[in-house]
Structures are given as C-alpha cells and as structure tokens.
Amino acid sequence: MPGVPPTRFAYLGPEGTFAEAALRTIPAAERGSGTLLPMPTVHAAIDAVRTGEADAALVPLENSVEGSVASTLDELATGDPLVITREVLLAVTFALLVRPGTMPGGIGTVATHPHAEAQTRRWLREHLPAAEVVFTGSTAAAAVAVAKGEYDAAVAAPIAGARNGLVTLAEDIADTPGAVTRFVLLSRPGPPPEPTGGDKTSLVAFIRHDHTGALLEVLTEFAVRGVNLTRIESRPTGERLGRYCFYFDCEGHVADARVGDALAALHRICADVRYLGSYPRGGPGEPPRLPPGRDDAAFADAAAWLAQLREGR
C-alpha cells in the first residue's frame, strides 16, 4: 500500500553481493525488522516487486566506470510501472578470492560478473594472463562457485570471501580506483517522498515521430524551465532498428513547479512518458542553482498574471 514502509526487500543475490552491501545502508532493511530476499538476476528482483513477493527491490543502475546496467534500464521502460524511491551510491572494491591453499600459478579460471571484469580487466591481464575469465550472474555467485570447486578464483567483494570461506589473494585490484555503483530502490507506484531540496527525478521518454530535431525538442522543454539534466541515455525500444527511447535524470522533484511543468510539456509532445520517480539524491551535493524566474514563486506569479489577463483585469 502507498505510504507503508517496505519490509521485504529483494536484491541481486546471492548473499555477499555489492547489492546486499548497498541495501544494508538503508535503515529499514538493516534494523532487523526487514526481510532480505536474494534473487538470481536483476529481472527476478524487479519481478518480485511486480508480483507482490517483495515490497521493494534494490538493483544496480549504473557504474562510474562501466556505465549503465542495461537490464535494469530495460526493465524500467517496460512491464508494469515501478518507481524509484531512493538511490544508494556505493564505493566498489574488488578482491581476488580463492580457496585456501590456492597459489597464483594454480589459477586457470577466474569467475566474475561482466561489470566487475570490465573494471579489473587490465589487472587480470597483467597478473593472470593465462587464466580464462568466466562470467556469472553476480560477483557473489562467482565466489560461491569457487567455494564449490567449479572455478579457481573469483573477482568479487571482500565480504563474499568471508561468507564462503575463501581467502584474499589480492586486494583493491580495480583498474580505476574510486569506482562507485549507483543502486536504486524500486517499489510499486505511490506518492513520491516529500521534497528535500536535493532531489532527482527520473523518466523515460518515447519520441512520437523520428524527425529532425526530435530530441532537441525534448531537451528544450527542460532547458527553458531551468531544469538541469544530470543524465541522458538512449536504449532501443525493440520495435525495429533505429527506434529508441530516452532515459533522463534531472535535478528537482515532481512537486517543483519547473519540473512538473517540464513533465507536462513532454507528455504533450511525446508518444509516451514513463515517470520513474522523484527521490532524494544520494551522496553529497548542493541544491540546484536556478536561473532567474525558474523558482516556484516565479511560476506562481506568472500564473496569477496570466489569470488576470484572461479575466480582463
């Protein structure tokens, strides 16, 4: 029910994933009253919310090195609508995990998730050039597989080693130090959290017709209202080659006049707009600096002025 805090949280499992670590930063999931439900894939975690098995799902959306998680984006654009109610930014540190007694010379296979491999590719090439890299559904699943003897080593979070009786052969093996993964908490549609002054709004826009300047028309609706876009990305709709939808993150809350007005304008000119939620921005940040005439007071003043004109006053 809208307004009822979630108590059952699905996440990309198994236990020991970065998703679990991110989920445990949310008080409702960590305080003991919440039930954590590990799922084998992003799709399964999101589907658990849609079917009612879970109240919310925490899934990865993008990484500062590897970019967006396509499976999450595609799930948000299709199927029963879900909304983002919170984002969590998690610093990502990778370790090379092995069974006790395994030496570097005995590593013939390394298991990990594709995003983790992309962030440690150079290190693996330099230190384990002969090893075969095998992809798994998550870094924690890779650690489980190593513990079962299916592979020789795993690139995963250190916590996955502790959970599975593995030892760390190398720490901090990422090619780019300081990587951060952005996770989002999804729930069924309901009233958005109250504005905090440091919010984001996310949406997916489907262009009505493919024509010159179509994307520019969409971007202009944000620009003329002083709405700053923090992320824009295209994804194929699956209808046919060359048909795309566009994902936007912008500063502000749907309750803000400038943001609400921009969404209404997009609804007029686009084939469809899927609202993905307004929620507090994760991590540090300053309130948006608005150009003159773009705050709520200015919108209210302009509406009052227009009403006077229409009434002949």
C-alpha positions as CSV (number, residue, x, y, z in Angstrom):
1,M,0.0,0.0,0.0
2,P,1.3,3.5,-0.8
3,G,2.8,5.2,2.2
4,V,3.5,1.9,4.1
5,P,7.3,1.5,4.6
6,P,8.7,-1.7,2.8
7,T,9.7,-4.6,5.0
8,R,10.5,-7.2,2.3
9,F,13.5,-6.3,0.1
10,A,14.6,-8.2,-3.0
11,Y,18.1,-7.7,-4.3
12,L,20.6,-9.1,-6.8
13,G,22.0,-12.1,-4.9
14,P,23.2,-14.4,-3.6
15,E,24.4,-13.1,-0.2
16,G,27.6,-11.2,-0.3
17,T,26.9,-9.0,-3.4
18,F,27.5,-5.3,-3.6
19,A,23.8,-5.0,-3.9
20,E,23.4,-6.5,-0.4
21,A,26.0,-4.2,1.0
22,A,24.1,-1.2,-0.6
23,L,20.8,-2.5,0.7
24,R,22.2,-2.7,4.3
25,T,22.8,1.0,4.3
26,I,19.0,1.5,4.3
27,P,17.8,1.6,7.9
28,A,14.5,-0.2,7.2
29,A,16.5,-3.1,5.7
30,E,19.2,-3.3,8.3
31,R,17.4,-2.8,11.6
32,G,16.3,-6.4,11.8
33,S,12.6,-5.9,11.0
34,G,13.2,-6.2,7.3
35,T,13.4,-9.4,5.3
36,L,16.1,-9.6,2.7
37,L,15.4,-11.7,-0.4
38,P,18.3,-12.6,-2.6
39,M,17.4,-13.1,-6.3
40,P,19.4,-14.7,-9.1
41,T,19.0,-11.8,-11.6
42,V,18.0,-8.2,-11.8
43,H,14.9,-9.3,-13.7
44,A,13.9,-11.7,-10.8
45,A,14.4,-9.0,-8.2
46,I,12.3,-6.5,-10.1
47,D,9.6,-9.1,-10.9
48,A,9.4,-10.0,-7.2
49,V,8.0,-6.4,-6.6
50,R,5.6,-6.6,-9.5
51,T,4.2,-9.9,-8.3
52,G,3.9,-8.8,-4.6
53,E,6.5,-11.2,-3.3
54,A,8.6,-8.2,-2.2
55,D,7.7,-4.7,-1.3
56,A,10.8,-3.1,-2.9
57,A,13.9,-4.2,-4.8
58,L,17.4,-2.7,-4.8
59,V,19.2,-3.1,-8.1
60,P,22.2,-1.6,-9.8
61,L,21.5,1.2,-12.3
62,E,25.0,2.5,-13.3
63,N,28.7,2.4,-12.5
64,S,31.1,5.3,-12.7
65,V,33.5,3.2,-14.8
66,E,31.4,0.7,-16.8
67,G,28.3,2.8,-17.3
68,S,24.6,1.8,-17.2
69,V,23.2,-1.6,-16.3
70,A,21.1,-2.3,-19.5
71,S,19.0,-5.0,-17.9
72,T,17.8,-2.5,-15.2
73,L,17.1,0.2,-17.8
74,D,15.1,-2.1,-20.0
75,E,13.0,-3.4,-17.1
76,L,12.1,0.1,-16.0
77,A,10.9,1.1,-19.5
78,T,8.7,-2.0,-20.0
79,G,6.3,-4.1,-17.9
80,D,4.1,-2.9,-15.0
81,P,5.3,0.6,-13.9
82,L,7.7,0.9,-10.9
83,V,9.1,4.0,-9.3
84,I,12.4,4.8,-7.7
85,T,12.1,5.9,-4.1
86,R,15.8,6.1,-3.1
87,E,19.2,5.8,-4.6
88,V,22.4,4.5,-2.9
89,L,25.9,5.3,-4.0
90,L,28.4,2.5,-3.0
91,A,32.1,2.6,-3.4
92,V,33.2,-0.6,-5.1
93,T,36.3,-2.5,-4.1
94,F,37.3,-5.8,-5.7
95,A,39.4,-8.7,-4.4
96,L,40.8,-11.9,-5.9
97,L,39.3,-14.7,-3.8
98,V,40.5,-18.3,-3.8
99,R,40.1,-21.5,-1.8
100,P,42.7,-21.8,1.0
101,G,46.0,-23.2,-0.4
102,T,45.5,-22.0,-3.9
103,M,48.5,-20.2,-5.4
104,P,48.6,-17.8,-8.3
105,G,50.3,-20.4,-10.5
106,G,47.3,-22.8,-10.0
107,I,44.7,-20.4,-11.2
108,G,43.3,-21.5,-14.6
109,T,39.8,-20.0,-14.4
110,V,38.5,-16.7,-12.9
111,A,34.8,-16.2,-12.4
112,T,33.1,-12.8,-12.0
113,H,30.3,-10.6,-13.2
114,P,30.8,-8.8,-16.6
115,H,30.8,-5.4,-15.0
116,A,33.5,-6.5,-12.5
117,E,35.6,-8.0,-15.3
118,A,35.4,-4.7,-17.2
119,Q,36.7,-2.8,-14.1
120,T,39.6,-5.3,-13.4
121,R,40.5,-6.3,-17.0
122,R,43.9,-4.7,-17.0
123,W,44.9,-6.2,-13.6
124,L,43.8,-9.7,-14.7
125,R,45.7,-9.4,-18.0
126,E,48.9,-8.3,-16.2
127,H,48.8,-10.8,-13.3
128,L,46.9,-13.8,-14.6
129,P,47.4,-13.7,-18.4
130,A,46.8,-17.4,-19.0
131,A,43.6,-17.6,-16.9
132,E,40.2,-18.0,-18.6
133,V,37.6,-15.5,-17.4
134,V,34.1,-16.9,-16.9
135,F,31.0,-14.7,-16.4
136,T,28.5,-15.4,-13.7
137,G,25.2,-13.7,-12.7
138,S,26.9,-11.7,-9.9
139,T,30.2,-11.4,-8.2
140,A,28.9,-13.3,-5.1
141,A,27.7,-16.1,-7.3
142,A,31.3,-16.3,-8.6
143,A,32.6,-16.7,-5.0
144,V,30.0,-19.4,-4.3
145,A,31.1,-21.3,-7.4
146,V,34.8,-21.1,-6.4
147,A,33.9,-22.4,-2.9
148,K,32.2,-25.4,-4.6
149,G,35.3,-26.0,-6.7
150,E,33.8,-25.1,-10.0
151,Y,36.4,-22.3,-10.7
152,D,39.8,-21.5,-9.3
153,A,39.3,-17.8,-8.3
154,A,36.7,-15.1,-8.2
155,V,36.8,-11.4,-8.6
156,A,34.2,-10.2,-6.0
157,A,33.6,-8.1,-3.0
158,P,35.7,-9.0,0.1
159,I,32.5,-9.8,2.0
160,A,31.8,-12.6,-0.5
161,G,35.1,-14.2,0.5
162,A,34.2,-14.1,4.2
163,R,30.8,-15.6,3.5
164,N,32.1,-18.5,1.5
165,G,35.3,-19.5,3.4
166,L,37.6,-18.1,0.7
167,V,40.9,-16.2,1.3
168,T,42.0,-13.0,-0.4
169,L,45.0,-13.4,-2.8
170,A,45.0,-9.8,-3.8
171,E,43.1,-6.6,-2.7
172,D,41.9,-3.5,-4.4
173,I,42.5,-4.9,-7.9
174,A,40.3,-2.4,-9.8
175,D,42.0,-0.7,-12.8
176,T,40.4,2.6,-11.8
177,P,40.4,3.4,-8.1
178,G,37.4,5.0,-6.5
179,A,34.7,3.4,-8.7
180,V,31.1,3.9,-7.5
181,T,28.0,2.0,-8.3
182,R,24.6,3.6,-8.2
183,F,21.8,1.4,-6.9
184,V,18.1,2.3,-6.9
185,L,15.3,1.1,-4.6
186,L,12.2,0.3,-6.7
187,S,8.6,-0.1,-5.5
188,R,5.1,-0.1,-6.9
189,P,3.7,3.3,-7.8
190,G,2.6,5.5,-4.9
191,P,3.1,9.1,-3.7
192,P,6.7,10.2,-4.0
193,P,8.8,11.1,-1.0
194,E,8.5,14.7,0.2
195,P,10.8,17.1,-1.5
196,T,14.1,17.6,0.4
197,G,15.7,20.4,-1.7
198,G,18.3,17.9,-3.0
199,D,16.2,15.6,-5.2
200,K,16.3,13.8,-8.5
201,T,13.5,13.0,-10.9
202,S,13.9,10.1,-13.4
203,L,11.8,9.3,-16.5
204,V,11.7,7.6,-19.9
205,A,10.5,9.5,-22.9
206,F,9.3,7.8,-26.2
207,I,9.6,10.1,-29.2
208,R,6.4,10.4,-31.1
209,H,8.0,10.6,-34.6
210,D,11.5,10.2,-35.8
211,H,12.2,13.6,-37.3
212,T,14.9,16.2,-37.5
213,G,15.3,17.9,-34.1
214,A,13.0,15.4,-32.2
215,L,15.5,15.0,-29.3
216,L,16.2,18.7,-29.3
217,E,12.5,19.4,-28.8
218,V,12.6,17.3,-25.7
219,L,15.8,18.8,-24.3
220,T,14.4,22.3,-24.9
221,E,11.4,21.6,-22.6
222,F,13.9,21.1,-19.8
223,A,16.3,23.9,-20.7
224,V,13.7,26.7,-21.0
225,R,12.5,25.9,-17.5
226,G,15.9,25.8,-15.9
227,V,15.8,22.0,-15.2
228,N,19.3,20.7,-15.2
229,L,19.8,17.2,-16.7
230,T,22.3,15.0,-14.9
231,R,22.0,12.0,-17.1
232,I,20.6,11.2,-20.6
233,E,20.9,7.8,-22.3
234,S,19.2,6.1,-25.2
235,R,18.1,2.5,-25.5
236,P,16.5,0.6,-28.4
237,T,12.7,0.0,-27.9
238,G,12.9,-3.4,-29.6
239,E,10.3,-2.4,-32.1
240,R,12.7,-2.1,-35.0
241,L,16.2,-0.9,-35.8
242,G,16.6,2.8,-35.2
243,R,13.7,3.2,-32.7
244,Y,14.9,4.4,-29.3
245,C,13.6,5.7,-26.0
246,F,15.5,8.2,-23.9
247,Y,16.2,8.0,-20.1
248,F,16.6,11.2,-18.2
249,D,17.7,12.1,-14.7
250,C,17.2,15.7,-13.8
251,E,17.6,17.9,-10.7
252,G,14.5,18.6,-8.8
253,H,11.2,17.0,-7.6
254,V,8.0,16.5,-9.5
255,A,6.4,18.8,-6.9
256,D,8.6,21.6,-8.1
257,A,6.8,23.8,-10.5
258,R,9.6,23.9,-13.1
259,V,9.9,20.1,-13.1
260,G,6.2,19.4,-13.1
261,D,5.8,21.8,-16.0
262,A,8.5,20.2,-17.9
263,L,7.0,16.7,-17.5
264,A,3.6,18.1,-18.6
265,A,5.2,19.5,-21.7
266,L,6.9,16.2,-22.5
267,H,3.5,14.5,-22.1
268,R,2.1,16.8,-24.8
269,I,4.9,16.2,-27.4
270,C,6.0,12.6,-26.8
271,A,4.3,9.4,-27.7
272,D,4.6,8.3,-24.1
273,V,6.4,9.4,-20.9
274,R,7.1,6.9,-18.1
275,Y,7.7,8.7,-14.8
276,L,10.2,6.7,-12.8
277,G,10.0,8.7,-9.6
278,S,11.3,11.7,-7.6
279,Y,13.6,10.8,-4.7
280,P,16.5,12.2,-2.5
281,R,19.8,12.5,-4.3
282,G,22.4,10.0,-2.9
283,G,25.7,11.3,-1.7
284,P,26.8,14.9,-1.1
285,G,25.6,17.8,-3.2
286,E,24.3,21.3,-3.2
287,P,20.7,22.4,-4.0
288,P,20.3,23.3,-7.7
289,R,21.2,26.9,-8.6
290,L,18.2,28.2,-10.6
291,P,18.3,30.9,-13.3
292,P,16.1,33.9,-12.5
293,G,12.4,33.3,-13.0
294,R,12.6,29.5,-12.6
295,D,11.7,29.0,-8.9
296,D,8.2,28.1,-7.7
297,A,7.4,31.7,-6.6
298,A,8.1,32.9,-10.2
299,F,5.8,30.2,-11.6
300,A,3.1,31.2,-9.2
301,D,3.5,34.9,-10.0
302,A,3.3,34.2,-13.7
303,A,0.2,32.0,-13.4
304,A,-1.5,34.8,-11.4
305,W,-0.5,37.4,-14.0
306,L,-2.0,35.2,-16.8
307,A,-5.2,34.7,-14.9
308,Q,-5.6,38.5,-14.6
309,L,-5.1,38.9,-18.3
310,R,-7.7,36.3,-19.1
311,E,-10.2,37.9,-16.7
312,G,-9.6,41.3,-18.3
313,R,-8.0,42.9,-15.2
